[in-house]
Amino acid sequence: MTRKPTLLESISTILVMMVVVTIGFLIFKIPIQALLIISAAYAAFIAWRVGLKWEDLEAGITERLKTAMPALFIILTVGIIVGAWMYAGTVPALIYYGLKFLNPTYFLISAFVISAITSVATGTAWGSASTAGIALMAIATQLNIAPGMAAGAVIAGAVFGDKMSPLSDTTNLASLVTRVNIFSHIKSLMWTTIPASLIGMAIWFFVGLGHSSSIKSERIKSILSDLEHIYNLNFFIWIPAIVIIVCLLFKISTVPSMLISSLAALIVGTFNNGFNIVNGFQATFDGFNKGMLPSNMQHISDDTIKLIEQGGMMSMTQIIVTIFCGYAFAGIVERAGCLDVLLNKISSNVRRPSQLILVTVAASLMLVLAAGVASVVIIMVGVLLKEMYDDMNLDRSNLSRTLEDSSTMVLPLIPWGTSGIYYQQQLGVDVQDFFIWTIPCYLCFIIAIFYGYTGLGLKKKSKES
């Protein structure tokens, strides 16, 4: 016979996970995967106390992993496209022209804007970080800009653009769950994302003033010379990027668009650069590497080797394993009923709009910490609270915006979350190093709370709705 978990039992699953991960990961440097399994084991103990069997927990984990499959498809495809774009020269070309023309003083602002534009065009922050982001991180290294600073600006731009894109999965999900027109949702998001981004850009500008004379000119000249020698830097290297944009404009789904672009990249790399097509397919599996270059191109600098040896599906295995471990914890906690107990407790006794916004933020932050994925937060909190917004005469676009401000925007800052894991792996920077520089990511929910207490930006329900 099963029962509902008590409030104390429910809270304990979150607290134990946070303590285990914080101490184990940040202090003892224990791999996050092992810590998530320990947290899942404690959650399983609570589930056993409420009467669930192992078969029930397996079902919960499996159900949660089903929701992760679209993200896993994207992750594997990102590995393919990065390897293919390295083979074609698309990412190296971005690095080449970035090194030639980007000013260190304005680098952080430029990184934010470039990542944002890429995300808006493609509808995926992950894709932006794995293409433009990798190039920008390579440029930052050569401009002597701290990796944490560069990664922070790249991630903030990628997430900002993702939120502003009607092609984004979470933007569409928030709109769907709350039944808000997607363009009304994006317009509402601007109330928080634009002020947060302007503050971030101001800070990045002042920080950038200290980098005006820090260019490593000799190393940069060496890299530029190597890239000119390896790739034919002409119009054709941009074809893979053009292909993916055209596919998305024709509303082809993200994964097929990335695969079509990868195929175009293999063709470009073979005929434009003179590479072996077999090596191109190998690059999509375990990444592009120096050994795939013709013998007359083998004498390149170590800096250049680090830039071009990227991508492949195998480079994504650590991310996928971590997602499985994280979803084991999330699936058990959800199946045990702990999340329902916590959400119902948080949402009780809400009387004013300011309290409702605060509860939306608190519930979203709590769930995103527990689940490590934004979709769970958007669905659970959105379904629970949307009628409360109606009762308080608040337009549901306030809910859809606040859900994203306090889940999607902060997800990159959670080391065990899907986005946190992804960005750490792709950009090569730990969360604790880039956290402080992803300024818009943690300002959005603070601005949302401010609006809740002042009434600014809170749209009332129209008569039509």
C-alpha positions as CSV (number, residue, x, y, z in Angstrom):
1,M,0.0,0.0,0.0
2,T,1.4,3.4,-1.0
3,R,1.0,6.8,0.7
4,K,1.9,10.4,-0.1
5,P,5.3,11.4,1.2
6,T,5.4,13.9,4.1
7,L,6.6,17.5,3.5
8,L,9.8,16.6,5.5
9,E,10.4,13.6,3.3
10,S,9.8,15.5,0.2
11,I,12.1,18.4,1.2
12,S,14.8,16.0,2.3
13,T,15.2,14.6,-1.2
14,I,16.1,18.0,-2.6
15,L,18.3,19.0,0.4
16,V,20.3,15.7,0.4
17,M,20.9,16.1,-3.4
18,M,22.1,19.7,-3.0
19,V,24.4,18.9,0.0
20,V,25.8,15.8,-1.7
21,V,26.5,17.6,-5.0
22,T,27.8,20.7,-3.4
23,I,30.2,19.0,-1.1
24,G,31.2,16.2,-3.4
25,F,31.5,18.2,-6.6
26,L,32.8,21.6,-5.5
27,I,35.0,20.5,-2.6
28,F,36.1,16.9,-3.2
29,K,35.9,17.1,-7.1
30,I,34.0,13.8,-7.2
31,P,32.5,13.2,-10.6
32,I,28.9,14.6,-10.8
33,Q,27.6,11.2,-12.2
34,A,28.5,9.3,-9.0
35,L,26.9,12.1,-6.8
36,L,23.7,12.0,-8.8
37,I,23.5,8.2,-8.3
38,I,24.0,8.7,-4.5
39,S,21.2,11.3,-4.6
40,A,19.0,8.9,-6.5
41,A,19.7,6.2,-4.0
42,Y,18.4,8.4,-1.2
43,A,15.4,9.3,-3.2
44,A,14.8,5.6,-3.8
45,F,14.9,5.1,0.0
46,I,12.1,7.7,0.5
47,A,10.1,6.0,-2.4
48,W,10.5,2.7,-0.6
49,R,9.2,4.3,2.6
50,V,6.0,5.5,0.9
51,G,5.4,2.0,-0.5
52,L,6.8,2.0,-4.0
53,K,8.6,-1.1,-5.4
54,W,11.7,-1.1,-7.6
55,E,9.5,-1.8,-10.7
56,D,7.7,1.5,-10.0
57,L,11.0,3.4,-9.8
58,E,12.1,1.9,-13.1
59,A,8.9,3.0,-14.7
60,G,9.4,6.5,-13.3
61,I,13.0,6.7,-14.6
62,T,12.0,5.3,-18.0
63,E,9.1,7.8,-18.3
64,R,11.4,10.7,-17.4
65,L,14.0,9.5,-19.9
66,K,11.4,9.4,-22.6
67,T,11.1,13.2,-22.3
68,A,14.8,13.5,-22.6
69,M,15.1,11.7,-25.9
70,P,14.6,14.8,-28.1
71,A,17.4,16.4,-26.2
72,L,19.6,13.3,-26.6
73,F,19.0,13.3,-30.3
74,I,20.1,16.9,-30.5
75,I,23.2,16.2,-28.4
76,L,24.3,13.4,-30.7
77,T,23.6,15.5,-33.8
78,V,25.6,18.4,-32.4
79,G,28.5,16.0,-32.2
80,I,28.0,15.2,-35.8
81,I,27.7,18.7,-37.0
82,V,30.7,20.0,-35.1
83,G,32.9,17.3,-36.6
84,A,31.5,17.9,-40.1
85,W,31.9,21.7,-39.8
86,M,35.5,21.3,-38.6
87,Y,36.1,19.1,-41.7
88,A,34.5,21.7,-44.0
89,G,36.2,24.6,-42.4
90,T,33.1,26.5,-41.3
91,V,34.0,26.8,-37.6
92,P,37.7,27.4,-38.4
93,A,36.6,30.2,-40.7
94,L,34.6,31.8,-37.9
95,I,37.7,31.6,-35.8
96,Y,39.9,33.0,-38.6
97,Y,37.7,36.1,-39.2
98,G,37.1,36.6,-35.5
99,L,40.8,36.7,-34.8
100,K,41.3,39.1,-37.6
101,F,38.5,41.6,-36.8
102,L,37.3,41.2,-33.2
103,N,38.6,43.9,-30.9
104,P,39.5,42.6,-27.4
105,T,37.8,45.6,-25.8
106,Y,34.4,44.7,-27.3
107,F,34.9,40.9,-27.4
108,L,32.5,40.1,-24.6
109,I,29.7,42.2,-26.1
110,S,30.5,40.8,-29.5
111,A,30.4,37.2,-28.1
112,F,27.0,37.9,-26.6
113,V,25.5,39.4,-29.8
114,I,27.0,36.7,-32.1
115,S,25.7,33.9,-29.9
116,A,22.3,35.5,-29.6
117,I,22.0,36.0,-33.4
118,T,23.0,32.4,-34.0
119,S,20.4,31.1,-31.5
120,V,17.6,33.2,-32.9
121,A,18.4,31.9,-36.4
122,T,18.6,28.2,-35.4
123,G,16.3,28.1,-32.4
124,T,18.8,26.2,-30.2
125,A,21.2,27.6,-27.6
126,W,23.1,24.3,-27.7
127,G,23.7,24.6,-31.4
128,S,24.9,28.1,-31.0
129,A,27.3,27.2,-28.3
130,S,28.7,24.3,-30.3
131,T,29.3,26.3,-33.4
132,A,29.8,30.0,-32.9
133,G,30.5,29.4,-29.2
134,I,33.5,27.0,-29.8
135,A,34.9,29.6,-32.3
136,L,34.5,32.4,-29.8
137,M,36.1,30.5,-27.0
138,A,39.1,29.8,-29.3
139,I,39.3,33.5,-30.1
140,A,39.1,34.4,-26.4
141,T,42.1,32.2,-25.6
142,Q,44.2,33.9,-28.2
143,L,43.1,37.4,-27.0
144,N,44.0,36.5,-23.5
145,I,40.5,36.8,-22.2
146,A,39.6,34.7,-19.2
147,P,37.7,31.5,-20.3
148,G,35.0,32.1,-17.6
149,M,34.3,35.6,-18.9
150,A,34.1,34.4,-22.5
151,A,31.9,31.4,-21.7
152,G,29.6,33.6,-19.6
153,A,29.0,36.0,-22.5
154,V,28.6,33.2,-25.0
155,I,26.1,31.2,-22.8
156,A,24.1,34.4,-22.0
157,G,23.9,35.3,-25.6
158,A,22.9,31.7,-26.6
159,V,20.1,31.5,-24.0
160,F,18.9,35.0,-24.8
161,G,18.6,34.2,-28.5
162,D,17.0,30.9,-27.8
163,K,14.2,32.7,-25.8
164,M,13.7,35.2,-28.6
165,S,13.4,32.5,-31.3
166,P,10.0,31.2,-32.3
167,L,11.9,28.0,-33.3
168,S,13.0,27.3,-29.8
169,D,11.6,24.1,-28.1
170,T,11.2,25.6,-24.6
171,T,9.8,28.9,-26.0
172,N,7.1,26.9,-27.8
173,L,6.6,24.6,-24.8
174,A,6.0,27.5,-22.4
175,S,3.6,29.0,-24.9
176,L,1.8,25.7,-25.3
177,V,1.4,24.9,-21.6
178,T,0.1,28.3,-20.7
179,R,-2.0,28.7,-23.9
180,V,-0.3,32.0,-24.8
181,N,0.3,33.0,-28.4
182,I,4.0,32.4,-29.1
183,F,4.7,35.9,-30.3
184,S,2.8,37.4,-27.3
185,H,5.1,35.2,-25.1
186,I,8.2,36.4,-26.8
187,K,7.1,40.0,-26.5
188,S,6.5,39.4,-22.8
189,L,9.9,37.9,-22.4
190,M,11.5,41.2,-23.5
191,W,10.4,42.8,-20.3
192,T,13.0,40.9,-18.4
193,T,15.5,39.6,-20.9
194,I,16.3,43.0,-22.5
195,P,17.0,45.0,-19.2
196,A,19.0,42.0,-17.9
197,S,21.0,41.9,-21.2
198,L,21.6,45.7,-21.2
199,I,23.0,45.5,-17.7
200,G,25.2,42.5,-18.7
201,M,26.5,44.4,-21.8
202,A,27.4,47.4,-19.7
203,I,29.4,45.3,-17.3
204,W,31.1,43.4,-20.1
205,F,32.0,46.7,-21.8
206,F,33.7,48.1,-18.7
207,V,35.5,44.8,-18.1
208,G,36.6,44.8,-21.7
209,L,38.3,48.1,-21.3
210,G,41.1,46.3,-19.5
211,H,41.8,44.0,-22.5
212,S,42.7,46.6,-25.1
213,S,46.4,45.7,-25.3
214,S,46.5,42.1,-24.5
215,I,46.6,40.5,-27.9
216,K,49.1,37.7,-28.3
217,S,50.0,38.8,-31.8
218,E,52.6,36.2,-32.8
219,R,50.5,33.3,-31.7
220,I,47.5,34.8,-33.6
221,K,49.6,35.2,-36.7
222,S,50.7,31.6,-36.5
223,I,47.1,30.4,-36.2
224,L,45.9,32.5,-39.1
225,S,48.7,31.2,-41.3
226,D,47.9,27.6,-40.3
227,L,44.2,28.0,-41.1
228,E,44.9,29.6,-44.4
229,H,47.2,26.7,-45.3
230,I,44.7,24.0,-44.2
231,Y,41.4,25.4,-45.5
232,N,40.3,27.2,-48.7
233,L,38.7,30.2,-47.0
234,N,36.2,31.1,-49.7
235,F,32.4,31.3,-50.1
236,F,31.9,27.6,-50.1
237,I,32.9,27.1,-46.5
238,W,29.8,29.1,-45.5
239,I,27.4,26.7,-47.3
240,P,26.8,24.4,-44.3
241,A,25.7,27.4,-42.2
242,I,23.5,28.7,-45.0
243,V,22.0,25.3,-45.5
244,I,20.9,25.0,-41.8
245,I,19.4,28.5,-41.8
246,V,17.4,27.7,-45.0
247,C,16.2,24.4,-43.6
248,L,15.0,26.1,-40.4
249,L,13.3,28.9,-42.4
250,F,11.4,26.2,-44.2
251,K,10.4,24.9,-40.7
252,I,12.4,21.6,-41.0
253,S,12.9,20.2,-37.5
254,T,16.2,20.9,-35.8
255,V,17.8,17.4,-36.0
256,P,17.1,16.8,-39.7
257,S,18.3,20.4,-40.4
258,M,21.6,19.7,-38.6
259,L,22.0,16.4,-40.4
260,I,21.4,18.0,-43.8
261,S,23.9,20.7,-43.0
262,S,26.4,18.1,-41.9
263,L,26.1,16.3,-45.2
264,A,26.7,19.6,-47.0
265,A,29.8,20.1,-44.9
266,L,31.2,16.7,-45.9
267,I,30.7,17.6,-49.5
268,V,32.3,21.0,-49.0
269,G,35.3,19.6,-47.1
270,T,35.9,16.9,-49.8
271,F,35.7,19.1,-52.9
272,N,36.8,22.5,-51.5
273,N,39.6,21.5,-49.2
274,G,40.6,18.2,-50.9
275,F,40.2,16.1,-47.8
276,N,39.4,12.3,-47.9
277,I,35.6,11.7,-47.6
278,V,36.2,8.7,-45.4
279,N,37.9,10.9,-42.9
280,G,34.8,13.2,-43.1
281,F,32.5,10.5,-42.0
282,Q,35.1,9.5,-39.3
283,A,35.0,13.1,-38.0
284,T,31.3,12.8,-37.4
285,F,31.9,9.8,-35.2
286,D,34.9,10.6,-33.1
287,G,35.8,14.1,-34.2
288,F,38.1,15.9,-36.6
289,N,41.8,15.5,-35.9
290,K,45.2,16.5,-37.3
291,G,45.8,13.0,-38.7
292,M,43.0,13.6,-41.2
293,L,45.0,16.4,-42.9
294,P,47.2,15.7,-46.0
295,S,50.9,15.0,-45.2
296,N,51.9,18.5,-46.4
297,M,49.7,20.1,-43.8
298,Q,50.9,18.2,-40.7
299,H,53.3,20.8,-39.5
300,I,51.0,23.2,-37.7
301,S,51.2,24.8,-34.2
302,D,49.8,23.2,-31.0
303,D,47.4,26.1,-30.7
304,T,45.9,25.3,-34.1
305,I,45.6,21.6,-33.3
306,K,43.6,22.5,-30.2
307,L,41.2,24.6,-32.3
308,I,40.5,22.1,-35.0
309,E,40.4,18.8,-33.0
310,Q,36.7,19.0,-32.1
311,G,33.3,17.2,-32.5
312,G,32.1,13.7,-33.1
313,M,29.3,11.7,-31.5
314,M,31.8,10.1,-29.1
315,S,32.6,13.5,-27.6
316,M,29.0,13.6,-26.3
317,T,29.1,10.3,-24.3
318,Q,29.9,12.0,-21.0
319,I,27.0,14.4,-21.4
320,I,24.6,11.6,-22.2
321,V,25.7,9.4,-19.2
322,T,25.3,12.4,-16.9
323,I,21.8,13.0,-18.2
324,F,20.9,9.4,-17.5
325,C,22.1,9.7,-13.9
326,G,20.3,13.0,-13.4
327,Y,17.1,11.7,-14.8
328,A,17.3,8.7,-12.5
329,F,17.1,11.1,-9.6
330,A,14.4,13.2,-11.2
331,G,12.3,10.2,-12.2
332,I,12.4,8.7,-8.7
333,V,11.5,11.9,-6.9
334,E,8.7,12.6,-9.3
335,R,7.3,9.0,-9.1
336,A,7.4,9.1,-5.3
337,G,5.2,12.2,-5.3
338,C,7.7,14.5,-3.6
339,L,7.4,17.2,-6.3
340,D,3.6,17.3,-6.1
341,V,3.8,17.7,-2.3
342,L,6.3,20.5,-2.5
343,L,4.5,22.3,-5.3
344,N,1.1,22.2,-3.5
345,K,2.7,23.5,-0.3
346,I,4.4,26.3,-2.0
347,S,1.3,27.4,-3.9
348,S,-1.0,27.4,-0.9
349,N,-2.1,30.7,0.8
350,V,-1.2,32.9,-2.2
351,R,-3.3,36.0,-2.1
352,R,-1.6,38.8,-4.1
353,P,0.1,39.1,-7.5
354,S,3.4,39.7,-5.9
355,Q,3.1,36.5,-3.9
356,L,2.1,34.6,-7.1
357,I,5.1,35.8,-9.0
358,L,7.4,34.9,-6.1
359,V,5.8,31.4,-5.8
360,T,6.2,30.9,-9.5
361,V,9.9,31.8,-9.3
362,A,10.5,29.8,-6.1
363,A,8.7,26.7,-7.4
364,S,10.5,26.9,-10.7
365,L,14.0,27.3,-9.1
366,M,13.3,24.4,-6.7
367,L,12.2,22.1,-9.5
368,V,14.9,23.0,-11.9
369,L,17.5,22.3,-9.2
370,A,15.8,18.9,-8.6
371,A,15.1,17.9,-12.2
372,G,17.9,19.6,-14.0
373,V,15.8,20.2,-17.0
374,A,13.5,23.1,-17.9
375,S,10.7,21.2,-19.6
376,V,9.6,19.5,-16.4
377,V,9.4,22.9,-14.6
378,I,7.4,24.5,-17.4
379,I,4.9,21.7,-17.5
380,M,4.4,21.1,-13.8
381,V,4.5,24.7,-12.5
382,G,2.6,25.9,-15.6
383,V,-0.2,23.5,-15.2
384,L,-0.5,24.0,-11.4
385,L,-0.5,27.8,-11.4
386,K,-2.1,29.0,-14.7
387,E,-5.7,29.1,-13.2
388,M,-4.3,31.1,-10.3
389,Y,-3.2,33.8,-12.7
390,D,-6.7,33.8,-14.2
391,D,-8.2,34.3,-10.7
392,M,-6.0,37.3,-10.1
393,N,-6.8,38.8,-13.4
394,L,-3.3,38.5,-14.7
395,D,-2.6,37.6,-18.3
396,R,-1.0,34.2,-18.7
397,S,1.9,35.7,-20.6
398,N,3.1,36.8,-17.1
399,L,3.2,33.1,-16.2
400,S,4.9,31.9,-19.4
401,R,7.6,34.6,-19.0
402,T,8.3,33.9,-15.4
403,L,8.5,30.2,-16.0
404,E,11.3,30.8,-18.5
405,D,13.0,33.5,-16.4
406,S,13.4,31.1,-13.5
407,S,14.0,27.8,-15.3
408,T,15.4,28.1,-18.8
409,M,17.5,31.1,-18.1
410,V,19.1,29.7,-14.9
411,L,19.5,26.1,-16.1
412,P,23.0,26.7,-17.5
413,L,24.1,27.6,-13.9
414,I,23.2,24.2,-12.5
415,P,26.3,21.8,-12.7
416,W,24.1,18.7,-12.8
417,G,21.5,20.1,-15.1
418,T,21.4,19.2,-18.8
419,S,22.5,22.6,-19.9
420,G,25.1,23.1,-17.2
421,I,26.7,19.7,-18.2
422,Y,26.5,20.5,-21.9
423,Y,28.1,24.0,-21.7
424,Q,30.9,22.7,-19.4
425,Q,31.7,19.9,-21.9
426,Q,31.4,22.0,-25.1
427,L,33.1,25.2,-23.9
428,G,35.6,23.5,-21.6
429,V,34.8,25.8,-18.6
430,D,33.4,24.8,-15.2
431,V,30.1,26.4,-13.9
432,Q,31.9,28.0,-11.0
433,D,34.1,29.8,-13.4
434,F,31.5,31.2,-15.8
435,F,28.6,31.6,-13.3
436,I,29.2,35.2,-12.3
437,W,29.6,36.3,-16.0
438,T,26.3,34.9,-17.3
439,I,24.8,38.1,-15.9
440,P,21.4,38.0,-17.7
441,C,20.8,34.4,-16.7
442,Y,20.5,35.2,-13.0
443,L,19.1,38.7,-13.4
444,C,15.9,37.7,-15.2
445,F,14.2,36.1,-12.2
446,I,15.3,38.9,-9.9
447,I,13.7,41.4,-12.3
448,A,10.6,39.2,-12.5
449,I,10.2,39.4,-8.7
450,F,10.8,43.2,-8.8
451,Y,8.0,43.5,-11.4
452,G,5.7,41.4,-9.1
453,Y,6.1,43.8,-6.2
454,T,6.0,47.0,-8.3
455,G,3.4,46.0,-10.8
456,L,5.6,47.0,-13.7
457,G,5.4,44.8,-16.7
458,L,2.4,42.8,-15.3
459,K,-0.2,42.6,-18.0
460,K,-3.8,42.3,-17.0
461,K,-6.2,39.9,-18.6
462,S,-8.0,41.3,-21.6
463,K,-11.8,41.0,-22.0
464,E,-11.2,38.6,-25.0
465,S,-9.2,36.2,-22.9
